[in-house]
């Protein structure tokens, strides 16, 4: 929801400033469009910050769940496995896996998909 609101305000703000410039060309000052442009610019930043706050909570919950599942799995392994493996390497590999998954999810759902949708909407507006 925050991603969509941020992208919509980012798309609609230039339309308002364009309207204000066209009115200025006719000799009138459109204070409403200028004020709405400033408000949409502010709301764009606000929604991006809210998105980061919400994603942080989701990321922390997912990390705790993954850690709990991994901990349970490691305790179910045999003693022989624990004696043969170097736990430092296992923990480092698990940490890299969690970081990689976090990076993929954050770039995919917070940057790539919303930017592609924004490009599509801008294309529809200008076409």
Secondary structure, DSSP 8 states (H G I E B T S, - for coil): -HHHHHHHHHHHHHHHHHHHHHHHHTT---HHHHHHHHHHHHHHHHHHHHHHHHHHHHHHHHHHHHHHHHHHHHHHS-HHHHHHS-HHHHHHHHHHHHHHHHHHHHHIIIIIHHHHHHHHHHHHHH-
